[in-house]
């Protein structure tokens, strides 16, 4: 954990009506909506957005296909404003892959008429979500929103009554030894009447708020997945603008939730990625290794051959859906977007949900300010969500991920019933509900009980290693700072994780942060924190929840471009 400020009494403070934590689609949509409503009402509302990345979009990673429904509500004239939604989806393919070489039908395409609605992308756009975040930031600043990039919100501030009264940014210029350097600057306190948290999946402060206010009481345990993505400059002869390919099956076992995406984007680029549920049970599994192996399938290789990999990144996503959604409000604030878990796993989309929930929270906050209220619960926000098209969409997908615990074939059948057959019968809310009992970290089984998985060596052309991949993410951290990845008990990685689970952190991390070094019988865990791409997988999947992730100083982390 970061050491406390040497002199917290020296922290300066700034006062705002609303403070937003996180300059992603949810946070920026909230800030924009507040300013729009203020302008319409002829009022002044001060809004500040904190962003831990070096600029808005620097830490944003997604496939991504965007449903423009919520964006159109925010900016009906988004096309005229130059929003970076330029490549419309032209065709959908969904393939079930089997192991290449076993038969001649190692890729079975689902007929278009059989594709459930959740896999139809008519009217949607292939985008760089980072580019969309940068554009939204420009729109927000034009409306008078103050955006502070490179400043991570490191602490939640509370008033005497226990309500959130804002956040404090982390101290800058603290050395590895925890002492101030000559570059030391104390963190800044930002006080607000309401604070909106939009940190994305597994947010550092969001976790604290969920624990403090017991926001997940009575809910299913949250469930996550890791998404790993590469950006390729395609061979022009192989590029098919607007083509969308999703796959299920090989190389994953039938009881492991996951699948892939491959999107032919604008400017001759292809976004290819793999998503694996973090409730997998085999500690020998490497999400990065599965992704690299997946690209060797003939049905995928043919898109990438002759091209060049130009980008890489990874990010956890919140996939539990409606049944795992925590209470989204508490005294003085709200959770929006993937911070709460509004992603629709069945559609593999969360951006439209992020924008919509940011808007709903903003509308509730603006109404509260107009009534002279502050630091109470914005009850109008969850009420509006329950009456929205987004709630209806998530309700239809409430069982999607749970079915995969019963095997891929059965899950495919039930997804077809819930997302294809029932809607044709006029039933949008499945009449049954499947609950999840275990958190992801508790699903890992002892290594001795699971088959060992060997991954082929990378060829450096189609498949790659972790370190060359991290290089493409432009990840940078100041080396003279306290570690942002720490262990509650430094002995556990060897005495528990290595002994019982064969050291899964060396495999589930997609950036080579964790490695066991030393002779057999005398191993220790080495943490290469400089490699961290802020995916949060370790914070989620560590079997004893011994790893603690906090935001590093000064905008450290990946600097994604066009990802």
N, C-alpha and C positions, 0 to 999 in steps of 0.2 A: 504494500500500500504506500501511497505517497506520504512522506512525513508531513506533519502539520506545519503551517506557516510559522517561521521563526517569530513573527510579531503580528499576529492576526489583528490586533487592535489598529494596526496601521492601514488596514485595507480600506480603500476608498469605496464609495457606493454611488450608484446611479439609480434614479427612480423612473420607472416606466409604468404605464397602465398595464401592458402585457409584455411578458418575456417569453420567447419561444426558444426551446433548446433543440437545435438541429435544423440545418438548412437543406432538408430533402423535400420531396414533393408534399408531404403532409405539413411540415412546419412552414414552408413557404406559402402553401395554399391558405393556411390559417392566417398568416400575417397579411397576405393580400386581401383576404375576405374582410378582415377587420378594417383595413384602410378603405376598402370599397364602401363598406357600410357607414363608416364615419363620414366619408365624402357625401354619400347620399343623404345623410341626416344633418349635414352642415356642422358636424362636431369635430373636435380634435381628439385623436386617440394616439398615444405614443406607443410604438411597437419596436422591440429589439429582437433580433435573431442571433443566437450564438451558434457557431459552426466549428467543430474540432478540426476539420480538414483545412488544408492551406487555402482552399477556395470552395465555394459551393460546387458540389459535384465531384470533388477530389476523392471522396470516400464512397461514392455511390456506385453500386454494381448491381446490374440486373440483366436479364436476357437481351432485350426486353421487347415485349409486344404491349403496346398501350391501347386500352379501350378509351377513346376520347370522351366518353360520356360525362365524366366529372369535370374534365378540363373545359368542356363546352359550357357547363354551368358556371364555371369560374370566369372564363373569357369566351363569350359567344363568338367573338371575332378573332380567335387564336390564329387562324390562317393568315388573316390580314396583318396580324402583329408579328408574323414570322416565326411562329413556334416551330421547333425542329422536328416536326412530324411530317416527313417528306416521302417516306417509302411505305405506301399502302401494301397490305397483305394481298397477294394475288392468287395464292393457292395453298391449301392445307394438305399435308400428308401425315398419316399416323402409321408407323411401322411397328410390328412385333418382331423383334430380332431373336434369332437362335444362334448357337455357336457356328461360326463360319466353318464350312468343310464337312459338317455332319450330314447335310443334305443340300439340295439345290434350291430349297425354299427357306434360306436363312433369314429372309426378310419378307414378312407377309403384310401387305398393305390393307388397311381397313377401308372398305368402300365408303365413298363420301356420304352416301345416304344413311350409312350406319353410324357415322360419327356423332356422338352426343353433342348437344349444344355447347358444352363447355370447351370443346375442341374446335369450334368454328370461330374463325377470326375475320369474317367479313366486316369491313368497315373499320378494322383496327390497323395500327401502324407499327412497323419495326423501327425502333428508336434506340439511340444512346440515352439512357436515363440520366447520365451525368450531364449531357448536353441540355436535356430538358430542365434539370435542376439549375443549371447556369442561366438559362433563359428565364425561368421563374424568378430567380434572384434579381435579374435586371428589371423585370416587371415590378417586383416588390420595392426595389430602391426608387424606381420612378414614382411610386406612390408615397414615398417618404419613410419606408421601413429602414431602420438602421441595421445593417448586417455586419457582424464582427467575425470574420474567418480567422482560423488559427488560434482560437480561444475555446478550450474545452470547458464545459460546465463540470466541475469536479465535486461540488457539494450542494446539497439541498439545504436551504435556509428555512427555519420555522419561526413563527411568532410564539408569544407566550401561551396562546391557546392551542398550539400544536398544529396550526394551519401553515401551509407552504407560503412563504413570503418572498420567494425568489431563489436565486442560485448564486454561487460564487465560482468564479473561474479559478483554475489551478494556478499555484505560484509558478513563476518562471525563473529560470536561473538557479535551480537547486542542483547541486552536483550529485555524483554517484554516492557520495558518503552521507547524503542527506543534509549537507550544510550549504548555506547560500554562497554562490560564487559572486564575482564582481559584476555579473550580469543579472543579479537577483532583482526581481520585481514581484511584490506581493500580488495575490489574486485580487480581482475586483468583485465587489458584491453588486448584484443587480436585483433591486427590489421591485416587486410588481403586485398589482391587485390580483392578477391571476397569472399563473405560469403554465404554459402548454409544453408538454414533453413529447418530442418527436425524434428520438435518438435512433430509431430503427430497431431491428430485431435484437433482443437481449441487451437493451440499453443499460448502461451502468447505473444511472440514477433511477430509471424506471424499475429496475429490480429492487432497489432500496424502498421505493414508494409502495410497490406491491407488498413487500414484506411488512413495512411499518403500518400500513392501513388495512392489511389482510384483504387486499383487493381480489385475490384468487380464491377466497373462501367459498366452498360449495361448487367450485368449478373443476372440470377435468384438468389434470396436469397439462401444462403447455407442452407442445411437441414441436420439434424443429427439424430442419434439414440443412445440409450444406450444399450450396451451389458453387460450382467451379466453372469458370468461363475463360475461353480464349477468343481473341479477335484475329481473324485472318484476312490478308489481302488476297483475294481469290484470283486464280487463273481466269482471265476474261472469257475464255471459251467455256468455262464451267459455271460462270455466274448467272443466276436466274433471279433477277430482282423481284422481291416480294414473295419468294417461295418460303414456306414454313414447314419444317419437318420436326415431328416429335416421335420419340421411340420409347418402348418399354421392352423389358426382357433382358437378353444378354447384354453385358456380362454379369448381371446381378442374379443371385439365387432367387427363387420364386417367393421366398418369405421376406425379402428385403425390399422396402419401399424405395422407389426411385425411377428415374427415366432421364431422357435427354431432350435437348432442343438444338436445332440448327436453323438459323435464320439468314436468308440472303438479303442483306441490308443495302443501303444506298452506297454509292461511290465504290462499287466493286468489292465490298467487304462481306465477310461471313462471320456471324457470331455463333459459336458452338459451345455447348456446355452440358454439364451433367449435374443432376440433383439426386442426393441420397439422403433418405430419412435418418436422423441421428438416433433413432430407436433401433438401429441394427444391433444384432447380438454377437456377431463373430469379431473378436478383438484383432484377428489377423487381417481384417478388411482395411484397405486403404482407399478412401474416396478418390484421392489423386490418382492412384494406380488404376482404379476402375475406369476413370475418365480417359486416361491415356490408352488403355486397352480397348475401350469402346471405339476410339477413332480408327482402329485398324479394321473394323468391320467393312466389307466391300461396299455396303450401302451408304457408309459415312465417308470412307476414304475417297470415294469418287468425287465428292464435293471439294475436298481439300487438296488433292494432288495437284502439283504445279503451282500452288499458292505459297504464301509465307506467313508464319505466325508473327503478329505485331503487338499483341496485348495479352495480358493474363491478369486474373484476379479471382478472389473467392470471398464469399459472404454467407453467413448463416441466414436462414429465413424462418419466420415464425409460421408454422403450418398447422396449428391445432384447430383453427377455425372457430366457429361460433361456440362450441361446447367448452372451449378452453379460454374464451375471451374473459379477461378479468373485469371487474367493475372499473369503468374508465374515468371516474371522477373521485375527488377527495377534496377536503377543505383547501381551497386556494389553487386548484389546478386540475389538469386533465391529461390523459394519455391518448395519443392519436396515431394513426398509421400502424406500421409494423411494430412500434413500441408496445402497442396493446395486442396486436395479432390479427389485424383485419384482412390479411392476405387470403385470397380464394385459391386454395391448393388445387382444386379441380380444374380451374382455368389457368393455373400457373401465372396468376396476375395479382399484383398488389398495388400498383401505382394509382389506378383509378380509385381504389378503396382509400389509399392514403390521402389523395386530394379531397375526396368526399368527406372523410372524417375530420380533416383539418378545417374544412369549411363549416361543418356542423358545430364543431367546438368553438370556432370563431364567432359564429352567429349567437351561440349561447352566451359567450363572454361579452359580446357587444351589448346584448340585451341587459345583462347584469350591470354593466357599467352605466348604461342609460338610466337604470333604476337606482344608481348610487350605491350599489353593493360592491363588496370586495371580500376575497378570501373565504368564501363559503363554497358550497357544492353547486356546480353548474348542472343542475338536474335536467335542464332543457336539452342538454347534449345527448345523453343516452336515450331520452324520450324521442328526440328527433331521429336518431339512428334506428330505433325500433319501428318507426313509421316510414323508413326510407327504402328505396329500391335496393340499396346495398344489403340491408338486413334480409330481404327476401332472397337475394342471390346467395348469401352465405348460409341461410337456412336450408336451401336446396342442396348445398354441398356439405352439410354438417357431418355426414358419415364417411366422407371420401377417403381420408387417410386410414381410418380405423379398419376398413374392409381388408386392407393389405396385410393385416396381421393374420388373416385367414388364408393367405396365399394369393398369388397374382391371378390365377385363373378365376377363382371365386370373386376376387375383388373386381376383375374386369366384367364379370357377369352382373354383379350388383351395381356397378357404376352405370352399366348399360340400362338396367332397370330404373335406377333413380334419375339418371340424367337424360335418357332417351325415351324409354317407354312411358313412365309416369307422366312426364310433361305432355305427351301426346294424348293422355287420358285426362288432362286438365289438372293433374296433381303436381304441385310445385314443392310441397313440403312432404318428404317421405314420412309415411305413417309409423315409422320405427326409428329408434335412436340407439346408436352404439356409443358406449362410454369408454373412455381410456382410463386405466387405473395407475399405470406406472409412468414416472418421468423417464426421459430418454436415457439418463446416465445409469439408471437401474436396470436397463435391458441387456447390458453387456454380460456375456457368459464367460466363465473361466476358459483360458486358452486351451487347456488340456481337453476340454469337451468339444472343441470346434475344429473343423478341418483347416489346416494351414493353407494359406494362399500365397503362391509365388507369382510375382509379377515380372514380365519380360523387361530386359534392359531397354532404355529408350534409344531410338535411332538418330535423334537430333534433327530429323526432317519432318516426321509426322508425330512422333512421340518424344517427350522431353523429360528432364529431371526437374526437381523442385527449385533448385537454386537458379538455373537459367530462366525459369518461369518467374520467380520473384523479381529478378532483374527487370523484366518487362513491365512490372507493376510500378516502377519508379518509387519503390518504398524507401523512405529515409526516416531515421530517428537520430536525434542528437545523442551521441554516445555518452556524454557526461551528464546523465540525469538518473534519478532513481528508476529502478526497473519497473516497468508497467505491467509485468507478469510476475506474480509472486506466488509462493506456496504457503498455505497455512501451516503445514507440517512438512519440513524438507525431507523427512525420512520416508514418507508414504510412497513416493514414486518408485523406490526400490523395494521396500518391504511389502507393499501391497500391489501396486500397478505392474511392476516388472515380474514379481513372483507369481501372481495369480493370473494376470491378464497379458503377460508378455510385452509390457510396455506399450499400450495402445496409443499414447500421445505421440510417439514417433511416427505413427501411421495416420491418425486422424487429422493431424495438422497438415494443411496443404502448402505450407511455406517453409518447412524444415526448421521450425523454431525449437522443437524438442528432440534431443538425441541422447541416448545412453552411451556413455564413454567409460573406459576403464576395462581392466581384465575381468573375465568371468569370476563372480564371487566378490568383486570389489568395484561394481559399477556405481555410477552416480548419474543423475539427470543433469544435462547441460542445457540451459535455456538461451537460445540465440535470439534475444528479444528484438534485435535490429531487423530481423527478417519478417516480423509480424505484419500481416496485411489486414489486421483488425476484423477477421471473419467471426470471431467469438466462439468458434467450435470448441476450443479447449474449455472455456467457461461453462459450456453446456454438457459436453460428453465425458469429462473426467469422472471416472466411476465413483470416486469418493468426494467429489466436489471440493477438491483441495487446491485447485488453481483459481487465482483471483485475477481478473482482467480489469485494469483501470486505464483511463485515457492518458497517454503520454503528454509531455509538455509540447507546447508551441507548434501545433499543426503537424506533428509527426504521423507517419503512416504512409499508405499508398498515395500516389498522385495519378489517379486514373485519367486517361485522356480518351474521349470518345468510346468509353466502355458502357 
